[in-house]
Amino acid sequence: MAAGLVPSVSAANAETVPVPPGISTHAQASALIDVTSGRILYSSHGDEELRIASLTKIMTALVAIEQGRLDDKVKVSARAFAKEGSSIYLKLGEEMTLENMLYGLMLRSGNDAATAIAEHIGGSEDGFVFLMNQKAEELGLSHSHFMNPHGLDAEGHYSSANDLAKLTAYALQQPEFKKIVATKEKAAPNPNESWDYKWANKNKLLRLYEGADGVKTGYTKKAFRCLVSSATRHGQQLAAVTLNDGDDWKDHARMLDYGFKYYPLVTLAEKEMRVHEQPLQTGKAFVYPLAEGEKGQVTNKLVLYPPVRPGKLDSSFGIRGSVDFYLHDRRIGSVPIYHRSEANSNGGSSGTASPAAPSSGTMHTNSPVWLSVWKRVMSHLF
């Protein structure tokens, strides 16, 4: 077990921290995010509201996965059959499982699939768009508004690079979404022909960039080239966004390289780490992406909950408080803490229960998007 966490010392008088070199792209707007923490590592015109073409389908897939059942049969209506733009060439009245249709949506960018999915989940395209905007509001995407599920140009249909980065970081926490966007090729039954559908992913980075595992391409005559990519190296997953970028494949490779090189994950606390001078220990490990020199800028605060009164039900399931972490006075995350004897009785370390303590200045958690996910998980657990 690592040494115990010790009280933070303010970094106000710390020496100047080295700053990573700048990076630029050919995009009108761009952003780079660490998926697990939700920390935006780079942003240029990140809040500018722009057309996003088929990057819209990231939200379409997410809402469909959360609201639907993957084995449901989705029927192709006349409206879906006749949808213009990119297509997987579904037949009128054809039925396909939602799961397979999601592959057609994300690998081949089928607008027919987007419309069929929307009508199936939302009852109508308008009903589904309502769910999309509801999800955007829930995730705090304040620079996004959707008018359709496919991304064809429409007034009032827009997002931003930062919002798309946050949306993607959230969506990649969803196992089914993560699996679909990492798929290079997919075959699906074709009820109208003797051969199966076979879809190759339009995202060339899956073949060109080491560790690439997503996400979505996009293009319209007004939005121009748009791309969201993701890659995982050494246990760290990053996602990059560019809007209106004529050299997006190279720009994404450079952005991802930049993030892995200059913002690696740093372990700020280990699971079962003792809290200095307190009979407490952490309930989980915590890592966070930090540039060189930032680790020394991290501070923390021990927050203890009121003790459970004798005879009262302990609704906290043994959680005695938290260690909250700050970078430049901004809260970046939290880890739960337990009384050592309770942690050990739940399968924790069997070592001697020595004093533990308020956490030291090297523990991070995640950004606002990650925190909203964590709160949702905790609400289901407790």
C-alpha positions in Angstrom: 0.0 0.0 0.0 1.3 3.5 -0.8 2.0 6.0 1.8 -1.0 7.7 3.4 -2.6 10.9 2.0 -1.5 14.0 3.9 -3.0 17.4 4.2 -2.7 19.7 1.2 -0.5 22.7 1.0 -1.7 25.6 -1.0 0.1 25.9 -4.3 -0.4 29.7 -4.4 3.3 30.4 -4.0 4.5 27.6 -6.2 6.9 28.3 -9.0 5.7 28.8 -12.5 4.5 25.6 -14.0 5.8 24.5 -17.4 3.1 24.9 -20.1 2.8 22.4 -22.9 3.6 23.8 -26.4 0.8 25.1 -28.5 -1.0 23.1 -31.2 -3.0 24.3 -34.2 -5.3 22.6 -36.7 -7.0 23.6 -40.0 -10.4 23.4 -38.4 -12.8 26.3 -37.8 -13.3 24.9 -34.3 -11.6 22.0 -32.4 -11.3 20.3 -29.1 -9.5 17.5 -27.4 -10.8 15.7 -24.3 -9.7 13.0 -21.9 -12.6 10.6 -21.9 -12.4 9.2 -18.4 -12.0 12.5 -16.5 -13.8 14.7 -19.0 -11.0 17.3 -18.8 -10.7 19.3 -22.0 -7.0 19.4 -22.9 -7.2 21.7 -25.9 -9.8 23.9 -27.4 -9.9 26.4 -30.2 -13.2 28.3 -30.8 -14.6 25.5 -28.7 -17.9 27.1 -27.9 -18.7 28.5 -31.4 -22.0 27.2 -32.5 -21.6 25.5 -35.9 -23.3 23.0 -38.3 -22.1 19.5 -37.4 -23.4 17.2 -40.2 -23.5 13.5 -39.3 -21.7 14.1 -36.0 -25.4 14.5 -35.0 -25.6 10.7 -35.1 -23.5 10.4 -31.9 -26.5 11.8 -30.0 -28.9 9.7 -32.1 -27.1 6.5 -31.2 -26.7 7.4 -27.6 -30.4 8.2 -27.1 -31.4 5.1 -29.0 -29.2 2.9 -26.8 -30.4 4.4 -23.6 -34.1 4.5 -24.6 -34.5 1.4 -26.7 -33.9 -2.4 -26.6 -31.2 -3.7 -28.9 -33.2 -6.7 -30.0 -36.3 -4.7 -31.0 -37.3 -4.9 -34.6 -37.3 -1.5 -36.3 -39.5 -1.1 -39.3 -38.6 1.1 -42.2 -41.3 3.7 -43.0 -41.8 5.5 -46.3 -40.3 8.6 -44.7 -37.1 6.7 -43.7 -37.0 4.9 -47.0 -37.0 8.1 -49.0 -34.5 10.0 -46.8 -31.9 11.8 -48.9 -28.2 11.8 -48.4 -26.0 8.9 -47.2 -27.8 5.6 -46.9 -27.5 1.9 -46.1 -30.3 1.3 -48.7 -33.0 -0.1 -46.5 -36.1 -1.3 -48.3 -39.6 0.1 -47.6 -41.2 -2.0 -44.9 -38.0 -3.8 -44.1 -37.4 -4.8 -40.5 -34.0 -4.9 -38.8 -32.9 -5.1 -35.2 -32.1 -1.9 -33.5 -28.6 -3.2 -32.8 -27.8 -3.8 -36.4 -29.4 -0.6 -37.5 -27.2 1.3 -35.1 -24.2 -0.3 -36.9 -25.5 1.0 -40.2 -26.0 4.4 -38.6 -22.5 4.8 -37.2 -20.4 2.9 -39.7 -22.0 4.0 -42.9 -23.8 7.1 -41.7 -27.2 5.9 -43.0 -29.8 8.7 -42.9 -32.4 6.1 -43.6 -31.3 4.3 -40.5 -31.3 7.5 -38.5 -34.9 8.3 -39.5 -36.1 4.7 -38.8 -34.5 4.6 -35.4 -35.9 8.0 -34.5 -39.5 7.0 -35.4 -39.1 3.7 -33.5 -37.8 5.2 -30.3 -39.6 8.6 -30.3 -42.8 7.6 -32.0 -42.0 10.2 -34.7 -39.0 12.1 -35.8 -40.1 15.2 -33.8 -40.6 13.0 -30.7 -37.1 11.7 -31.0 -35.6 15.2 -31.5 -37.3 16.2 -28.3 -35.4 13.4 -26.5 -32.2 14.5 -28.2 -32.5 18.0 -26.9 -33.6 16.8 -23.5 -30.4 14.7 -23.3 -28.3 17.7 -24.4 -29.8 19.8 -21.6 -29.2 17.0 -19.1 -25.5 16.8 -20.1 -25.1 20.6 -19.9 -24.5 21.0 -23.6 -25.4 24.7 -23.7 -24.2 25.3 -27.2 -26.1 22.5 -28.9 -29.6 22.2 -30.4 -31.0 19.5 -32.6 -33.6 19.7 -35.3 -33.3 16.1 -36.8 -31.6 12.8 -36.0 -29.3 12.6 -39.1 -27.6 16.0 -39.4 -28.8 17.2 -42.7 -28.4 21.0 -42.8 -31.3 22.8 -41.0 -31.7 26.2 -39.3 -31.4 25.8 -35.6 -29.4 22.6 -35.8 -25.9 23.1 -34.3 -23.4 22.2 -31.7 -19.9 23.2 -30.7 -16.5 21.4 -30.6 -16.5 21.5 -26.8 -20.1 20.2 -26.5 -19.3 17.4 -29.0 -16.2 16.5 -27.0 -18.3 16.3 -23.8 -21.0 14.3 -25.5 -18.5 11.8 -26.9 -16.8 11.4 -23.6 -20.1 10.5 -22.0 -21.2 8.2 -24.9 -18.0 6.3 -24.7 -18.9 5.3 -21.2 -21.8 3.3 -22.7 -20.4 -0.2 -23.6 -22.7 -0.8 -26.6 -21.8 2.6 -28.1 -18.1 2.1 -27.4 -18.3 -1.3 -29.2 -20.1 0.0 -32.2 -17.9 2.9 -33.0 -14.7 0.8 -32.7 -16.0 -1.7 -35.2 -14.1 -1.7 -38.6 -16.5 -4.0 -40.4 -20.0 -5.4 -39.7 -22.2 -7.9 -41.4 -26.0 -8.0 -40.8 -28.8 -10.2 -42.2 -30.5 -8.9 -45.4 -34.1 -10.2 -45.5 -34.6 -9.1 -49.2 -31.5 -10.7 -50.7 -29.4 -13.8 -50.6 -26.4 -11.9 -49.3 -25.8 -10.1 -46.0 -25.3 -6.4 -45.6 -21.6 -5.7 -45.2 -20.6 -2.3 -43.8 -17.0 -0.9 -43.7 -16.5 1.9 -41.2 -15.9 5.3 -43.0 -13.6 6.3 -40.2 -10.2 5.8 -41.7 -8.4 6.5 -38.4 -9.5 3.0 -37.2 -7.0 1.7 -39.8 -4.4 4.5 -39.8 -3.8 5.4 -36.2 -2.5 3.1 -33.5 -5.1 2.6 -30.8 -7.9 4.3 -32.7 -11.3 3.2 -31.5 -14.0 5.6 -32.7 -16.0 7.7 -33.5 -17.9 9.4 -36.4 -17.3 11.2 -39.7 -19.6 13.9 -41.1 -20.0 16.1 -44.2 -22.5 18.4 -45.8 -22.1 21.2 -48.3 -22.6 23.8 -45.6 -20.9 22.0 -42.6 -18.0 20.8 -44.7 -15.8 18.1 -43.2 -16.4 17.2 -39.6 -14.9 14.5 -37.5 -14.9 13.0 -34.0 -12.2 10.5 -33.3 -11.0 8.5 -30.3 -8.0 6.4 -29.4 -6.7 4.5 -26.4 -3.1 4.1 -25.4 -1.6 3.0 -22.0 -5.1 2.8 -20.5 -5.9 6.4 -21.4 -8.7 7.2 -23.9 -8.8 10.6 -25.7 -11.4 12.0 -28.1 -10.7 14.7 -30.7 -13.2 17.0 -32.5 -12.8 19.1 -35.6 -15.5 21.1 -37.4 -14.9 22.4 -40.9 -11.4 20.9 -41.3 -10.1 20.1 -44.8 -7.2 18.1 -43.4 -8.9 16.3 -40.6 -7.2 12.9 -40.7 -3.8 14.4 -40.1 -5.0 17.0 -37.6 -6.7 14.3 -35.5 -3.5 12.2 -35.5 -1.6 15.3 -34.3 -4.1 16.2 -31.7 -4.2 12.7 -30.2 -0.4 12.5 -30.2 -0.4 15.8 -28.4 -2.7 14.7 -25.7 -1.0 11.4 -25.0 2.4 13.1 -24.9 1.7 16.1 -22.8 -1.3 15.0 -20.6 -0.7 11.5 -19.5 -2.7 10.0 -16.7 -1.2 10.5 -13.3 -2.2 8.4 -10.2 -3.2 10.8 -7.5 -4.5 8.2 -5.1 -4.6 4.4 -4.8 -7.4 2.3 -3.6 -7.3 1.6 0.2 -4.8 4.5 0.7 -4.8 5.6 4.3 -5.9 9.1 5.2 -3.3 10.8 7.4 -4.1 10.8 11.1 -7.6 9.5 10.5 -8.9 5.9 10.8 -10.0 6.2 7.2 -9.0 4.9 3.8 -10.0 5.7 0.2 -12.6 3.5 -1.5 -11.2 3.7 -5.0 -8.1 4.7 -6.9 -8.0 8.0 -8.8 -6.1 9.0 -11.9 -6.3 12.3 -13.8 -4.5 13.7 -16.9 -1.9 16.3 -15.9 0.7 18.2 -17.8 4.3 18.3 -16.4 4.4 20.3 -13.2 0.6 20.3 -12.6 0.7 17.5 -10.1 2.3 19.9 -7.6 -0.6 22.3 -8.2 -3.3 19.8 -7.0 -4.7 20.4 -3.6 -7.4 18.5 -1.6 -9.9 18.8 1.1 -11.2 16.1 3.5 -14.9 16.3 3.9 -16.4 14.2 6.8 -20.1 13.3 7.1 -21.8 13.5 10.5 -21.5 10.3 12.5 -24.4 7.9 12.4 -26.3 8.0 15.7 -26.6 4.8 17.7 -29.7 2.9 16.7 -30.1 4.8 13.4 -29.9 3.1 10.0 -26.6 3.9 8.1 -28.0 4.8 4.7 -24.5 5.8 3.5 -23.4 2.1 3.2 -20.3 2.8 5.2 -19.1 5.9 3.3 -17.7 8.3 5.9 -16.9 11.2 3.7 -14.8 12.1 0.7 -11.6 13.6 -0.4 -12.2 16.4 -2.9 -9.5 17.5 -5.3 -8.7 20.8 -6.8 -6.5 22.1 -9.6 -6.0 25.9 -9.6 -8.9 26.2 -7.0 -11.3 24.4 -9.3 -12.8 21.1 -8.0 -11.9 18.3 -10.4 -13.1 15.3 -8.5 -13.7 13.3 -5.4 -13.1 9.8 -4.0 -15.2 8.2 -1.2 -13.6 7.3 2.1 -14.4 4.6 4.6 -13.6 3.8 8.2 -10.7 1.2 7.9 -12.5 -1.5 10.0 -15.6 -1.2 7.8 -13.5 -1.3 4.6 -11.7 -4.4 5.8 -14.9 -6.1 6.7 -16.1 -5.5 3.1 -13.1 -7.2 1.5 -10.6 -4.3 1.9 -7.1 -4.4 3.1 -6.5 -6.7 6.1 -3.5 -4.6 7.3 -3.4 -3.1 10.7 -5.8 -0.2 11.0 -3.3 2.6 11.5 -4.3 6.3 11.4 -5.4 7.6 8.1 -5.7 11.2 7.0 -7.0 14.0 4.9 -5.9 13.5 1.4 -2.7 14.8 0.0 -2.4 17.2 -2.8 -2.0 14.6 -5.5 -5.5 13.2 -6.1 -7.8 14.0 -9.1 -11.1 13.0 -10.4 -13.0 14.1 -13.4 -14.5 17.2 -15.0 -18.2 18.3 -14.9 -19.4 15.8 -17.5 -17.8 12.9 -15.6 -19.1 14.1 -12.3 -22.7 14.1 -13.7 -22.2 10.5 -14.7 -20.7 9.6 -11.3 -23.6 11.2 -9.5 -26.1 9.3 -11.6 -24.2 6.0 -10.9 -24.2 6.8 -7.2 -27.9 7.6 -7.2 -28.6 4.1 -8.6 -26.4 2.4 -6.1 -27.6 4.3 -3.0 
